[in-house]
Each structure stands twice: as C-alpha cells, then as structure tokens.
Amino acid sequence: MLNDIAIFVQIVRSGNLSIASKKLGVPANTLSRRLANLEQLLGTPLLFRSTRALRCTPAGEQLYNQSFKSVDTLLTSIESLRHMEGQPSGKARVQVSSSFFEHSEYDFLQNFFNKYPDIELELIVADVEPNLTEDGIDLLLRVGKPKKSSYVMRKLCDVTLGLYASEEYLIEHGTPQSIDDLIGHEHIQFLGQTLNNTLTLKRFDEFFSVPIRGRFSSNSMLGLINAATQGLGIALLNNVMIQFKRRELIHVLPEYFLPTDGYYAVFPNQKSLSPAARTFLDYVIDKTANCSP
C-alpha cells in the first residue's frame, strides 16, 4: 500500500499517466491498475480521469497533501543511503536565478564545500529557463514550475510575495494603512506580476485589485530589491528572501500577499542526477526545510 501511495503522488505531480509512466519507468497500464487497486482498498475515488489530464478528487487531494512530504523524505533517505559508503565526489552543473543569493544564507556555499571537499560545483546564474538536456544542466533551482512538464520537479518550499519599501521612502511618502492607499504611491514593478498597471493581492481567501503607477520595472528580482533599497517605491518581493535580512526593507500591509507556485528543484530525470548533483540537492533540501513564506 505504501508503494502504491508513492506511485499516486508521482501520478498527481505528473498530471497524466503517460508522463508518470516515463518518469517512473513503469507502463501506463500498470500505473492505472495500481491506482485502481489503491482506490478500491481505500474505498473512494482519488482522481478524476479525462483523456488529457488527471485531477484530484477531494479525497485524493487530502491524501496527496498528507503524504507527499513523507514520500519525498523517504526517497531522499534512500538516495542518501546509497552514497553513504564513500564520500561524494565529482562535478555538478547547477543553474540558479539571479536572486538565488538573496534567498540563501551568506555562508551557504562555504558550508557546502567544507562538508564535501571532493565536489566541484559549476554555478550558472541566469533568469532564462534552460533546456536542461541541451545545455548540460544537472539541476535547476527556481521560483515557479518550469514550462517543460516532462522534467522531474521537487517543491522545496512555499513562496509568497509581499510589499516592501525602504524606511526613507515611507518617511517621505507615508506608510499605506489600507490597500486603497497604494494607489497614490510609486511602485516598482516586476514584469509579468502586473497586468495593465493593476496589482492583485490576496488577503485571507479574498483577492483585491488596485491600479498602480511606477517609472521603474524589471524582470529581475535582484533589480527590484536594489531599486526598493534605494527608495524608488514600493515593490512586491519574495518573502523568503526577506527573512535572511539581506536588505533593510519594511513590510508594508503584511496581511496582503501574492501566492506563487513555490521554490522548486528541477532536473531531467531521476537517473540523470550524478552523486555530486544529488548531494547538492540534498543539501539544498536540508537548508530549505524550515523556510516559510
């Protein structure tokens, strides 16, 4: 039964049986049979099936939410045991976004190299999504799911965006006390976050939209951070980054936020991860275990 639950988790993540079959190396009809057996054992349907995709029933969603972390932990433990006999070594080619170092502790890399002296790390900083196979990328760390659905994706933690501004800006222009107060402020905009100069935020289970204006925008989170630090306006920034206190910024209207897909580790397939890449991924998983929005 435990193995069938692990298969169910992978099917949900893949979105359909065909993709899950390729990732797991198991025929689709076998996965369908294992899924049917699990549903029969539990006495309830877990997935709504269509010709193109699968989606969870309420019972399936509950099972997935309660089991995927345990399944991931078990898989990580198994992989760790496989290379316990010897010190991990080799080279890992990893791509991260330009904001990666804003999301990590200052001694993140130093501690990794101290712990694994035989690993060589090639770190590529780019905000453009790569073709992992063609570009020779072992591991991709990014906010949000990649466009290519055939990759293996591991969600490391949840990420939300909140409003931040420098103390100097708020002293000069005033601190917003309600979402409507945002209308009169200068906003630093991330390309793609706003549509027609409208900012949409969530509070509890309700969404609110306000028109905004701003003279500076960028497709780089690091660019937004620097602009906010310089007092150019209010910016919608990554809350996980802020917890590391790498910038002196004040959280504005903290009850309002914008949810995202989360922070992900992405790689071509399970078998593609070298011992060096797997070790680095395990290290990242450990460091992000306690991250919070």
Secondary structure in CASP SS format (residue, H / E / C, confidence):
PFRMAT SS
TARGET T0000
AUTHOR 0000-0000-0000
METHOD secondary structure of the structure
MODEL  1
M C 1.00
L H 1.00
N H 1.00
D H 1.00
I H 1.00
A H 1.00
I H 1.00
F H 1.00
V H 1.00
Q H 1.00
I H 1.00
V H 1.00
R H 1.00
S H 1.00
G C 1.00
N C 1.00
L H 1.00
S H 1.00
I H 1.00
A H 1.00
S H 1.00
K H 1.00
K H 1.00
L H 1.00
G C 1.00
V C 1.00
P C 1.00
A H 1.00
N H 1.00
T H 1.00
L H 1.00
S H 1.00
R H 1.00
R H 1.00
L H 1.00
A H 1.00
N H 1.00
L H 1.00
E H 1.00
Q H 1.00
L H 1.00
L H 1.00
G C 1.00
T C 1.00
P C 1.00
L C 1.00
L E 1.00
F E 1.00
R E 1.00
S C 1.00
T C 1.00
R C 1.00
A C 1.00
L E 1.00
R E 1.00
C E 1.00
T C 1.00
P H 1.00
A H 1.00
G H 1.00
E H 1.00
Q H 1.00
L H 1.00
Y H 1.00
N H 1.00
Q H 1.00
S H 1.00
F H 1.00
K H 1.00
S H 1.00
V H 1.00
D H 1.00
T H 1.00
L H 1.00
L H 1.00
T H 1.00
S H 1.00
I H 1.00
E H 1.00
S H 1.00
L H 1.00
R H 1.00
H C 1.00
M C 1.00
E C 1.00
G C 1.00
Q C 1.00
P C 1.00
S C 1.00
G E 1.00
K E 1.00
A E 1.00
R E 1.00
V E 1.00
Q E 1.00
V E 1.00
S C 1.00
S C 1.00
S C 1.00
F H 1.00
F H 1.00
E H 1.00
H C 1.00
S C 1.00
E C 1.00
Y C 1.00
D C 1.00
F H 1.00
L H 1.00
Q H 1.00
N H 1.00
F H 1.00
F H 1.00
N H 1.00
K H 1.00
Y C 1.00
P C 1.00
D C 1.00
I E 1.00
E E 1.00
L E 1.00
E E 1.00
L E 1.00
I E 1.00
V E 1.00
A C 1.00
D C 1.00
V C 1.00
E C 1.00
P C 1.00
N C 1.00
L C 1.00
T C 1.00
E C 1.00
D C 1.00
G C 1.00
I C 1.00
D C 1.00
L E 1.00
L E 1.00
L E 1.00
R E 1.00
V E 1.00
G C 1.00
K C 1.00
P C 1.00
K C 1.00
K C 1.00
S C 1.00
S C 1.00
Y C 1.00
V E 1.00
M E 1.00
R E 1.00
K E 1.00
L E 1.00
C E 1.00
D C 1.00
V C 1.00
T E 1.00
L E 1.00
G E 1.00
L E 1.00
Y E 1.00
A E 1.00
S C 1.00
E H 1.00
E H 1.00
Y H 1.00
L H 1.00
I H 1.00
E H 1.00
H H 1.00
G C 1.00
T C 1.00
P C 1.00
Q C 1.00
S C 1.00
I H 1.00
D H 1.00
D H 1.00
L H 1.00
I H 1.00
G H 1.00
H C 1.00
E E 1.00
H E 1.00
I E 1.00
Q E 1.00
F E 1.00
L C 1.00
G C 1.00
Q C 1.00
T C 1.00
L E 1.00
N C 1.00
N C 1.00
T E 1.00
L E 1.00
T E 1.00
L E 1.00
K E 1.00
R E 1.00
F C 1.00
D C 1.00
E E 1.00
F E 1.00
F E 1.00
S E 1.00
V E 1.00
P E 1.00
I C 1.00
R E 1.00
G E 1.00
R E 1.00
F E 1.00
S E 1.00
S E 1.00
N C 1.00
S C 1.00
M H 1.00
L H 1.00
G H 1.00
L H 1.00
I H 1.00
N H 1.00
A H 1.00
A H 1.00
T H 1.00
Q C 1.00
G C 1.00
L C 1.00
G C 1.00
I E 1.00
A E 1.00
L E 1.00
L E 1.00
N E 1.00
N H 1.00
V H 1.00
M H 1.00
I H 1.00
Q C 1.00
F C 1.00
K C 1.00
R C 1.00
R C 1.00
E C 1.00
L C 1.00
I E 1.00
H E 1.00
V E 1.00
L C 1.00
P C 1.00
E C 1.00
Y C 1.00
F E 1.00
L E 1.00
P E 1.00
T C 1.00
D C 1.00
G C 1.00
Y E 1.00
Y E 1.00
A E 1.00
V E 1.00
F E 1.00
P C 1.00
N C 1.00
Q H 1.00
K H 1.00
S H 1.00
L C 1.00
S C 1.00
P H 1.00
A H 1.00
A H 1.00
R H 1.00
T H 1.00
F H 1.00
L H 1.00
D H 1.00
Y H 1.00
V H 1.00
I H 1.00
D H 1.00
K H 1.00
T H 1.00
A C 1.00
N C 1.00
C C 1.00
S C 1.00
P C 1.00
END
